[in-house]
Amino acid sequence: MRYLIPLGLFLVLVLFLAIGLKRDPSKLPSALLDKPAPAFRLPQLKEPDKTFSAEDMRGKVWMLNVWASWCVECRYEHPGFFEMSKTVPVYGLNYKDRPEDARAWLGELGDPYVLSVSDLEGRVGMDYGVYGAPETYLIDKSGTIRYRHVGPVTEKVWSNDLLPLIQELNRQ
């Protein structure tokens, strides 16, 4: 009898562990899904005297990719954005990065973005609920966030999740 309580607690812990191990860490919940993308106006990375806003994209389906020069996973996903940008406009949100480091990184690896903006202090990232770089958001014509991916966008994520949704949203 005295072993039943510890055994019961142990089995409950095992159950929670098993549930946790089956969850996909890239599918973190977002309170912003199916809600308007947070408003922002930030300086462009390459032309700091010009700004860019999510409102500028009203009427278009587009992707916002959160990246940084210090982000190892961003380097991994970066080449894929050249191909993706042929299908959908991809904008960069350079997150908590020195602008000179970000420009050098794009100079070295190439620039698949229509443009990138500099979120030096991470305030816009906080508004979007960014856990860290990379993260990618798909935003529809009305300015609503329709998809969020935490971690690098792989070929599988692109072909199974993003591309079909982009095609559907462009038909609407």
C-alpha positions, 0 to 999 in steps of 0.5 A: 500500500505505501508504494502505491502513491509513489508508483502513481506519481511516477506513472503520472510523470511518465505520462506527461513526459510521453505527451511532451515528447510527441509534440513538435517544438516548431509548432509553438502556439501563437496567440496572434494566429488568425489575428491582425499582424502587429503594426510597426514602422522600422528603418530599412536595413540597407537604407536607414533613412527609409522605413517599412511597415506591415501596412505597406503590404496590405492587399498582398500575401507575404512572408516575414522572416525573423533572422540575425547574423548571429543565428546559426539556424538562419544560415541553414535556412537562408538559401531556401528563401531565394527560391521561395521569394520567386513565389511570395514576397519575403521580407526580413526582420533583422532581430537584435542584430547590429546593422553593420553585421547584418549587412555584411552577412547579406553581402556574404550570403546574398539577399533573398529579401525584398528588403529587411528592416532593423529591429535592433532592440527586439520590440517588434519581435516581442509584439509578434511573440518571437522566441528567437531567430529564425521564425517565419510568419505568413501574412494574408492580404488583409494583414492577418497572420495565417501561419507561424513557423519557429525554427528554420523553414525546410523544404518539407515545411515549404512544400507541405505547409507554406506553399499550399497555404500561399496558393490558397490565400492568393486565390481568395 
